[in-house]
């Protein structure tokens, strides 16, 4: 089941409360927009058609900067369908609308048509000129007229404009904008400002806002922000064999199934490494769901990353190789860190200061190294090697949310008396809240009262050596 955005009529998966156009629908409002069956199929077909064919009415776009009030935002209305101005005035029309590149292409095309017409007229006389006019010139002009408004829409999106309404009925652009503005209250405008704040780019298309969702338990102990990374975001990596500094990232250096933030090759922003020895190719072909969780527990604060590989066929093979992976439907890797770990906290802060989360998927093709376990025992291990990368873009709203949640987590931890802070006890409390046999990533519309979230964190007793 999916829901249809009331702002742009696009279709959005019910896991998410925010459309790609920036419009947000709360959990309470979402049921009235849910669609399924034939209605869903028709809506998806219409959404696709809006990208490729002409419709009636106007598409309304808005660009808003952080220091602007809603009344200062810049609106544009683009007519759907044929553009007589583009057909008749070509290059001049394009330049008036700020499309310099399109204008130059149309100017070159006009010169080319003139040369072809003159050539055909020279060799064929009047018949050649008529042939050029009706079979070359007029079809090209019609194509320009049909494409003009689509070029204009693409140009606005590249400049940071967001689609606010599609196919608005009106007789002129100014009337379409006026009708749209009159339908919205001031409160709706304020919400709109949060959703569509953007920065224009030069000659590069804007990144499509990612889908993300926020979950928070009723008691406020656990807040989780969930992202999706599709196969389409996979790209080649610039890294090869990875060797970490001594005593840094011992788990990622030696464990064949794990994840966590790492610093790579002097890069200012840390990467998330997902080490999946022997399963790198399968992960490359799978979507990922990444959940960042902020846990306020009685014995201290914990930050954790759960990364789920959206491939049910992998779970049996992964569990045969790595029995510690939770017995749930899809394989998950997890990173758990306490707020008192200053180095890890600094990495988390650096990641949240960026507008992107870079994920490196690694395998076991790295160097043979010697590391130490948590009890000081030397262990021989094989280091990781980068296999491929993914990038998850963060919009300003979720970046601010991540920063605020981390600050709240640190403030809570600092407010606890030192005598009560104990990472091991906090981990045990987290295990109590999150049974190992349940998925640690919150479902889309969970109820805290009847669904206790899960974690892949081991709830074993302390090793005998740790008691000495």
BELSUL-V505406 format. One record per residue. RES is the residue in three letters. SS is DSSP state (@ for helix, = for strand, . for the rest). OMEGA is omega as a letter, one per 30 degrees, with the letter a starting at -180 (none if undefined). D_LAST is the distance of its C-alpha to the last C-alpha in Angstrom with 1 decimal. Layout:
# BELSUL-V505406
<<RES	SS	OMEGA	D_LAST> <RES	SS	OMEGA	D_LAST>>
This chain:
# BELSUL-V505406
<<UNK	.	l	55.7> <UNK	=	l	56.1> <UNK	=	a	57.6> <UNK	=	a	60.5> <UNK	.	l	60.2> <UNK	.	a	63.0> <UNK	.	a	63.3> <UNK	.	l	63.8> <UNK	.	l	64.1> <UNK	.	a	61.4> <UNK	=	a	59.2> <UNK	=	l	55.4> <UNK	=	a	52.7> <UNK	.	l	51.8> <UNK	.	a	48.1> <UNK	.	a	49.1> <UNK	.	a	50.8> <UNK	=	l	52.2> <UNK	.	l	55.1> <UNK	.	l	55.5> <UNK	.	l	58.4> <UNK	.	a	55.9> <UNK	.	a	57.2> <UNK	=	l	54.5> <UNK	.	a	54.9> <UNK	.	l	52.7> <UNK	@	a	51.2> <UNK	@	a	53.9> <UNK	@	a	56.8> <UNK	@	a	55.7> <UNK	@	a	57.2> <UNK	@	l	60.7> <UNK	@	a	60.3> <UNK	=	l	58.8> <UNK	=	l	61.0> <UNK	.	l	60.9> <UNK	@	a	63.3> <UNK	@	l	66.6> <UNK	@	l	66.0> <UNK	@	a	62.8> <UNK	@	l	64.6> <UNK	@	a	67.5> <UNK	@	l	65.3> <UNK	@	l	63.3> <UNK	@	l	66.6> <UNK	@	l	68.0> <UNK	@	l	65.0> <UNK	@	a	65.4> <UNK	@	a	69.1> <UNK	@	l	68.7> <UNK	@	a	67.2> <UNK	@	a	70.1> <UNK	.	a	73.3> <UNK	.	l	75.4> <UNK	.	l	75.4> <UNK	.	l	77.5> <UNK	.	a	76.7> <UNK	=	l	74.4> <UNK	=	a	70.7> <UNK	=	a	69.5> <UNK	=	l	66.9> <UNK	=	l	65.2> <UNK	=	a	63.4> <UNK	=	l	61.5> <UNK	.	a	59.6> <UNK	.	a	56.9> <UNK	.	a	59.2> <UNK	.	l	62.0> <UNK	.	a	63.0> <UNK	@	a	64.1> <UNK	@	a	67.7> <UNK	@	l	67.3> <UNK	.	a	65.9> <UNK	=	a	68.1> <UNK	=	l	69.5> <UNK	=	l	71.2> <UNK	=	a	73.0> <UNK	=	a	73.8> <UNK	=	l	76.4> <UNK	.	l	75.6> <UNK	.	a	78.2> <UNK	.	l	80.9> <UNK	.	l	81.2> <UNK	@	l	84.9> <UNK	@	l	83.9> <UNK	@	a	81.7> <UNK	@	a	84.5> <UNK	@	a	87.3> <UNK	@	l	85.6> <UNK	@	a	82.8> <UNK	@	a	81.6> <UNK	@	l	82.7> <UNK	@	a	81.0> <UNK	@	a	77.7> <UNK	@	l	77.8> <UNK	@	a	78.7> <UNK	.	l	75.6> <UNK	.	a	73.4> <UNK	.	a	73.0> <UNK	@	a	74.0> <UNK	@	l	72.7> <UNK	@	l	74.5> <UNK	@	l	77.7> <UNK	@	l	77.7> <UNK	@	l	77.3> <UNK	@	l	80.2> <UNK	@	l	82.3> <UNK	@	l	81.8> <UNK	@	l	82.6> <UNK	@	l	85.8> <UNK	@	l	86.9> <UNK	@	l	86.2> <UNK	@	l	88.2> <UNK	@	l	91.1> <UNK	@	a	91.2> <UNK	@	l	91.1> <UNK	@	l	93.9> <UNK	@	l	96.0> <UNK	@	a	95.6> <UNK	@	l	96.5> <UNK	@	a	99.4> <UNK	@	a	100.7> <UNK	@	a	100.7> <UNK	@	a	101.6> <UNK	@	a	103.7> <UNK	@	l	103.7> <UNK	@	l	102.1> <UNK	@	l	99.1> <UNK	@	l	98.7> <UNK	@	l	98.7> <UNK	@	a	96.3> <UNK	@	a	93.9> <UNK	@	a	94.2> <UNK	@	a	93.7> <UNK	@	l	91.3> <UNK	@	a	89.1> <UNK	@	a	89.5> <UNK	@	l	89.5> <UNK	@	l	86.6> <UNK	@	l	84.5> <UNK	@	l	85.4> <UNK	@	l	84.6> <UNK	@	l	81.2> <UNK	@	l	80.5> <UNK	@	a	81.6> <UNK	@	a	79.3> <UNK	@	a	76.3> <UNK	@	a	76.9> <UNK	@	l	75.1> <UNK	@	l	72.0> <UNK	@	a	71.8> <UNK	@	l	72.0> <UNK	@	l	69.1> <UNK	@	l	66.9> <UNK	@	l	67.8> <UNK	@	a	66.9> <UNK	@	l	63.5> <UNK	@	a	62.8> <UNK	.	l	63.6> <UNK	.	l	61.0> <UNK	.	l	63.2> <UNK	=	l	61.8> <UNK	=	a	63.9> <UNK	=	l	64.4> <UNK	=	l	67.1> <UNK	=	l	68.8> <UNK	=	l	72.5> <UNK	=	a	73.4> <UNK	.	l	77.1> <UNK	.	a	79.4> <UNK	.	a	82.5> <UNK	.	l	81.1> <UNK	@	a	77.7> <UNK	@	l	78.2> <UNK	@	l	79.0> <UNK	@	l	75.9> <UNK	@	a	73.6> <UNK	@	l	75.4> <UNK	@	a	75.0> <UNK	@	a	71.3> <UNK	@	a	70.7> <UNK	@	a	72.8> <UNK	.	a	70.7> <UNK	.	l	67.5> <UNK	.	l	66.6> <UNK	@	l	65.0> <UNK	@	l	61.6> <UNK	@	l	61.8> <UNK	@	l	62.6> <UNK	@	l	59.6> <UNK	@	l	57.4> <UNK	@	a	59.3> <UNK	@	a	58.5> <UNK	@	a	54.7> <UNK	@	a	55.2> <UNK	@	l	57.5> <UNK	=	a	56.6> <UNK	.	l	56.9> <UNK	.	a	57.6> <UNK	.	l	60.5> <UNK	.	a	59.9> <UNK	.	l	62.4> <UNK	.	l	63.7> <UNK	.	a	60.4> <UNK	.	l	59.9> <UNK	.	l	57.5> <UNK	.	l	54.3> <UNK	.	l	54.5> <UNK	.	a	52.1> <UNK	.	l	49.2> <UNK	.	l	48.6> <UNK	=	l	45.5> <UNK	=	l	44.6> <UNK	=	l	42.6> <UNK	=	l	40.8> <UNK	=	l	39.3> <UNK	.	a	37.9> <UNK	.	a	39.9> <UNK	.	l	37.2> <UNK	.	a	36.7> <UNK	.	a	33.0> <UNK	=	l	33.4> <UNK	=	a	36.1> <UNK	=	l	36.7> <UNK	=	a	39.2> <UNK	=	l	40.2> <UNK	=	l	42.1> <UNK	=	l	43.9> <UNK	=	a	44.2> <UNK	.	l	47.1> <UNK	@	a	47.8> <UNK	@	a	50.6> <UNK	@	a	48.1> <UNK	=	l	46.8> <UNK	=	l	47.7> <UNK	.	l	47.1> <UNK	.	l	44.2> <UNK	.	a	44.6> <UNK	.	l	41.2> <UNK	.	l	40.4> <UNK	=	a	37.3> <UNK	.	l	34.5> <UNK	.	a	32.1> <UNK	.	l	29.6> <UNK	.	a	28.5> <UNK	.	l	25.3> <UNK	.	l	22.1> <UNK	.	l	24.5> <UNK	.	a	24.7> <UNK	@	a	22.2> <UNK	@	a	22.8> <UNK	@	l	26.6> <UNK	@	a	26.4> <UNK	@	a	24.9> <UNK	.	a	25.1> <UNK	.	a	28.6> <UNK	=	a	29.0> <UNK	=	l	28.0> <UNK	=	l	29.6> <UNK	=	l	29.1> <UNK	=	l	31.0> <UNK	=	l	31.3> <UNK	.	a	33.5> <UNK	.	l	36.0> <UNK	.	l	38.2> <UNK	.	l	38.7> <UNK	.	a	40.0> <UNK	.	a	39.8> <UNK	.	l	38.9> <UNK	.	l	35.7> <UNK	=	l	36.1> <UNK	=	l	34.5> <UNK	=	l	33.4> <UNK	=	a	33.5> <UNK	=	a	32.2> <UNK	=	a	33.7> <UNK	.	l	33.8> <UNK	.	a	36.8> <UNK	.	a	38.1> <UNK	@	a	39.4> <UNK	@	l	43.1> <UNK	@	l	42.7> <UNK	@	l	41.0> <UNK	@	a	43.8> <UNK	.	a	46.3> <UNK	.	l	44.5> <UNK	.	l	44.4> <UNK	=	l	41.1> <UNK	=	a	40.1> <UNK	=	a	37.6> <UNK	=	l	36.2> <UNK	=	a	34.6> <UNK	=	l	32.8> <UNK	=	a	32.0> <UNK	=	l	29.7> <UNK	=	a	29.6> <UNK	=	a	26.9> <UNK	.	a	26.0> <UNK	.	l	22.5> <UNK	=	a	24.0> <UNK	=	l	26.3> <UNK	=	l	25.8> <UNK	=	l	28.2> <UNK	=	l	28.6> <UNK	=	l	31.0> <UNK	=	l	32.2> <UNK	=	a	34.6> <UNK	=	l	36.6> <UNK	=	a	38.8> <UNK	.	a	42.0> <UNK	.	a	42.6> <UNK	@	a	42.3> <UNK	@	a	43.1> <UNK	@	a	39.9> <UNK	@	a	37.4> <UNK	@	l	37.6> <UNK	@	a	37.4> <UNK	@	a	34.4> <UNK	@	l	32.5> <UNK	@	a	33.2> <UNK	@	a	31.8> <UNK	.	a	28.9> <UNK	.	a	28.0> <UNK	.	l	25.7> <UNK	.	a	28.9> <UNK	.	a	29.9> <UNK	.	l	32.6> <UNK	.	a	35.3> <UNK	.	a	38.8> <UNK	.	a	38.0> <UNK	.	a	35.1> <UNK	=	l	32.9> <UNK	=	a	30.4> <UNK	=	l	28.3> <UNK	=	a	26.6> <UNK	=	a	24.4> <UNK	=	l	23.6> <UNK	=	a	22.8> <UNK	.	l	25.4> <UNK	.	l	23.1> <UNK	.	a	23.0> <UNK	@	a	26.0> <UNK	@	l	26.9> <UNK	@	l	27.1> <UNK	@	l	29.0> <UNK	@	l	31.4> <UNK	@	a	32.1> <UNK	@	l	32.8> <UNK	@	l	35.2> <UNK	@	l	36.9> <UNK	@	a	37.4> <UNK	@	l	38.9> <UNK	.	a	41.2> <UNK	.	l	42.9> <UNK	.	a	45.4> <UNK	=	l	43.8> <UNK	=	l	40.6> <UNK	=	a	40.5> <UNK	=	l	38.6> <UNK	=	l	37.9> <UNK	=	a	37.5> <UNK	=	l	35.8> <UNK	=	a	35.4> <UNK	.	a	33.6> <UNK	.	a	36.4> <UNK	.	a	34.4> <UNK	.	l	33.1> <UNK	=	a	30.5> <UNK	=	l	27.5> <UNK	=	l	24.0> <UNK	=	l	21.3> <UNK	=	l	17.5> <UNK	.	a	15.7> <UNK	.	a	13.3> <UNK	.	l	10.3> <UNK	.	l	12.5> <UNK	.	l	14.1> <UNK	=	l	17.8> <UNK	=	l	20.2> <UNK	=	a	24.0> <UNK	=	l	25.8> <UNK	=	a	29.3> <UNK	.	a	30.1> <UNK	.	l	32.5> <UNK	=	a	36.2> <UNK	=	l	38.4> <UNK	=	l	40.7> <UNK	=	a	42.6> <UNK	=	l	42.4> <UNK	=	l	43.5> <UNK	=	l	44.4> <UNK	=	l	44.3> <UNK	=	l	46.7> <UNK	.	l	45.8> <UNK	.	a	48.8> <UNK	@	a	48.8> <UNK	@	a	48.3> <UNK	@	l	45.0> <UNK	@	l	43.8> <UNK	@	l	44.4> <UNK	@	l	42.7> <UNK	@	l	39.5> <UNK	@	a	39.5> <UNK	@	l	40.1> <UNK	@	l	37.4> <UNK	@	l	34.8> <UNK	@	l	36.0> <UNK	@	l	35.8> <UNK	@	l	32.2> <UNK	@	l	31.2> <UNK	@	l	33.2> <UNK	@	a	31.6> <UNK	@	a	28.1> <UNK	@	a	29.2> <UNK	@	a	30.8> <UNK	.	l	27.6> <UNK	.	a	26.0> <UNK	@	a	22.9> <UNK	@	a	21.1> <UNK	@	a	21.8> <UNK	.	a	20.8> <UNK	.	a	17.8> <UNK	@	a	18.2> <UNK	@	l	16.0> <UNK	@	l	18.0> <UNK	@	l	21.1> <UNK	@	l	20.5> <UNK	@	l	20.2> <UNK	@	l	23.4> <UNK	@	l	25.1> <UNK	@	l	24.4> <UNK	@	l	26.0> <UNK	@	a	29.0> <UNK	.	a	29.2> <UNK	=	a	29.0> <UNK	.	a	28.2> <UNK	.	l	31.5> <UNK	.	a	33.7> <UNK	.	a	34.8> <UNK	.	l	32.9> <UNK	.	a	36.1> <UNK	.	l	38.3> <UNK	.	a	41.5> <UNK	.	a	44.7> <UNK	.	a	45.6> <UNK	.	l	42.6> <UNK	.	a	42.6> <UNK	.	a	39.3> <UNK	.	a	40.4> <UNK	.	l	40.7> <UNK	.	l	38.6> <UNK	.	a	34.9> <UNK	.	a	33.9> <UNK	=	l	31.3> <UNK	.	l	28.5> <UNK	.	l	27.1> <UNK	.	a	23.6> <UNK	.	l	21.2> <UNK	.	a	20.1> <UNK	.	l	17.4> <UNK	.	l	14.3> <UNK	.	l	11.0> <UNK	.	a	9.8> <UNK	@	a	7.4> <UNK	@	a	5.6> <UNK	@	a	5.5> <UNK	@	a	3.8> <UNK	.	none	0.0>>
